[in-house]
């Protein structure tokens, strides 16, 4: 029988991760660019590269955070607070933004081969400091309740696969011009809803720390 704590942790992880990965950022706009300018195949390969890049963040979080926690509970709590504040920041950013989800101001003449497309996605993800802080905040909270490295790695593998799947889905959607037009109409509302949920989660984390 699966532990109820693991179910609750995984449920929270799914919500936070999906909201985070769906929020506009470097990965998101790269896929928009690849989809609109390079086509479905290149965008799908870029999406897989982004998902693979997440594994680098996960390995750092799993093995790096264990050392930090072993040395100082104070640093550990500060990281939790920083992570919660970052989630709140993402929520505020999503609520206040008025930008369209679809941006098409790109150089349509630049072409990519398969390796370049994958590498671009991979590098964009691992070099994104927001992604590092995002996964650090998630894993700090997970480790606080479940120190099992196997479970942490399993969570990480799921997030890598889910991220690649989301961007692959987005690539398919954005290469369908009829669907793209509909997304443009509701893009701002979608961002605000995601922002509100992130705000609730971030403040809930802060409350559990100080109470």
Buried (B, 14 or more C-beta within 10 A) or exposed (E): EEEEEBEEBBEBBBEBBBBBBBBBBBBBBBBBBBBBBBBBBBBBBBBBBBBBBBBBBBEBBBEEBBEBBEEEEEEBEEBBBBBBBBBBBBBBBBBEBEEBBBEEEBEEEEEBEEEBBBBBBBEBBBEBEBBBBBBBBBBBBBBBEBEEEEBBBEBBEBBBEBBBBBBBEBBBEBBEEEEBEEBEEEBBEBBBBBBEBBBEBBBEBBEEEEE
